[in-house]
C-alpha cells in the first residue's frame, strides 16, 4: 500500500475494530483515522471512552475522529468538550443537523472558536458545506465530511458536488474536505482529481491499493483460475452426453 505513488489525497482509515485500526496504524501511508457510533456498535464496542483511549494509543498521534451521540445541542457541546480533552489529535464529529433537522452551525461556531477541532459530518449538499464553512474559526483546524458514496447511491455523480465543496471551503484554509463513504478504490483517485484533502475508507477498500497498476491480462487470468479452482474444490460435476 505504501508503495502507491503520486496520490493527491491523504488516506484515512475508517473503522472501529481495534485490530483493524492497529493494522492500518502500522502503515505510514495511512495519515489518520475516523470512527462513528454505527461502526462502533457493529464492532461490539461497549465502553465508548475505553475504546477511544485504546484507539488513541494505537494511532500514534495521527488525527482521529470520535463522534458525539447526543441529539440536543447543549448535551452535544458537553460531550464535545469531554471528547476533545482525551487527546490533542482528536477531531470531534458533529452531525450537520440533529434528528429534528436543526442546523448545527451555532454549536460548530462555539466549539471552533473555543479551539476544538471539529469534523462536521453527514453532509451531502454544497449548500450545507457553505453554511458550515461560514461557522468555522479561521485559526482552528477543522474537517468537513461529505458523504460522496451515499450521494452516488442515489444515482447522482458526487464529483461536481465535491469539486464545488472544495471551492466553497477556500475561505477557511485550515479546513479540510473529506470524501466520505467511498464505495470503490477508484474513488481515491476521483477524490484527488477534484481537490479533496482527505478520503476515509474501510480497510477492505484500502487493502485494494495493492492492485493499482496491475496488468489487466494477468488479472483476467487470475480470475479465470479462481473460478476453476473454486469449482474443483466444491466438487461440482455435470453429467454430459457423449457426442453423436
Secondary structure, DSSP 4 states (H G I P E B T S, - for coil): -TT----SSEEEEE---HHHHHHHHT-TTEEEEE--HHHHHHTT---HHHHHHHHHHHHTT-EEEEE---SSHHHHHHHHHHHHTT-TTEEEEEESB-TT--B-HHHHHHHHHTT--EEEEEE-SHHHHHHHHHHS-TTS-EEEEE-HHHHHHTT--HHHHHHHHHHHTTT-TTEEEEE-S--STHHHHHHHHHT-SEEEE-HHHHGGGGGTT--HHHHHHHHHHHHHHHHHHHT-----PPP-
